[in-house]
Amino acid sequence: MRISVAADENTGVAADVVSELRRRGHEVIVHGALEPDERDDWAWGSAAAAWDVTEGRAEQAVVCCWTGTGASIAANKVPGVRAALCVDSYTAAGARRWNDANVLALSLRLTSRALLSEILDGWFSGAASDDPDDIANIEHLNRIADF
């Protein structure tokens, strides 16, 4: 799978996200502080990764900033993105299952290497639910931008 990754600082688990995704066999596109020729601010990097998803350059993205909040907000401004700030594997699996999240947001401050691995395990073990109520919620999310 091709995954776009953005971080506003090359600190914490920022580089570990890239190396762990590659270790798992994914192709990685980098943005922000991970790409020397780009602006490293969270809003720019996270938006670039989110646009990669909606424009088909990546199937999913991982966006990171100190708390993860700004990165998730920036990514969610891109139409068609459902970014989820995840602090544990249960939240990551649930975001994929119930919310059909396509962008994982992480805190560079709170996420340890061990926790990163667990969160990615949860994220990749989850798949979008086929429950009609869950599908209806995602369809409604897609229409909210049209209001």
N, C-alpha and C positions, 0 to 999 in steps of 0.2 A: 504494500500500500504506500502511496505517496502522502507524506505528512509535512505540512508547513509548520515551522517552529519560530516563535518570536520571543525575545526577552529584551527588556529595557536596560539590563545590566548583565555583564558576564560574571555573575556571582551566584552563590548558592548552588542550586542544582541546574542552572541554565545549560551549561555544557553537558551535564549528565543526562539531561533529557535527550539531547541529540545523540549522544553515544549509546544510550539505552535503546532508543528507537532503532538505530542502525544495527545494534546487536540482535534485535528481534527481527531483523530482515526488512525493515522499512526503508524506503528512499526518503531522504529529508531535504527540504528546502528551508533555508534559514533567513531570518530577517532581524532588523533592529541591531542590538549590540553584538549579535552573532554573525553579522555580515558587515565587514568594515566599511563598505561603500554606502551604507544606508544610515539614515537618521535613527538614533537609538531610543528615542522617547517612546513610552508605552503606547500612546495613542497611535503613532505612526506604524510601529512594528506590528502591533496587534491587528490593526486594520489591514495591513498588507497580507498577513497570514490568513485572515478571514476572507479577503478577496480571492486569495488562491483557492479557497474551498468553493466559493460561489461561482468562480469563473472556470472551474474545472482543472486547475493546475495541481490541485491536491484533493484527496478524498476527505481528509480531516486536518485539524490544526491543533497545536498546543501553544497557548500564549501565556507568558509569565511576566509578572512585575513583583515589586516588593510584597504587596498584600495579595495580589491576584485580582483585586476588585477592579482597578482601572483597566487592566487587560481585558477582563470579561465585559466591562461596559463598552469599551471601544469595539471589540469584536462583535458584540450584539447590535451595534449600529449598522452593520452591513446586512442588507436584506438577505434572508435565507439562512442566516447563521443562528444557531442555538448554542451559545456558549454557556458552559456550566463551571463555576468555581468549585473545585472538588478538593477536600482536605483529607479524604479517606477513601478506601476502596469501595465501601458500600455506596457512598454518594456517587462515585464515578460509575459504578455498574447501574445504579438507578437512573442517573442522568442519561445514559445510553438507552436503557430500557423504556422508561416512562416518558422521557422528553425528547428522544431521538436526537440527543445532543451531537453536534458535529465538530465542536471546538471545546477542548479541555483547557480551563484556566487554572493556573497554579500559582501559589505564593512562593516566591524565592526565599522569604523569611521563615516560613513554617514548614516547608517540605524538606525532609531529610532524604538521603539517598535510599534508605530502606523503605520509607514511606512512598517515595516516587515509584519504586518497583511495584509496591502493592496497589497504588492508585492506577498505574498502567495495566496491571493484571485485571483489576475491576473494570476499567474502561474497555479493554479489548475482549473481555468475557461477556460484556453486555451487548445485546442486539435490540433493535427497535421492537417494541411490543406489537403483537398483532391483535390485541384486545381492541374492540370497536371504540370503547370510551377513550383509550389512549390515542388511537388514530384520530378521533374527532378533536381531541385537544390540540394535536399537532396541526391539523387542518385549520383550526381556529387561529392558532398562532400565525400561520401563514397569511391569513386574511386580515389580521390586526393592522398590518402595515398599509392595507388598502383603505382603511377608514379615514 
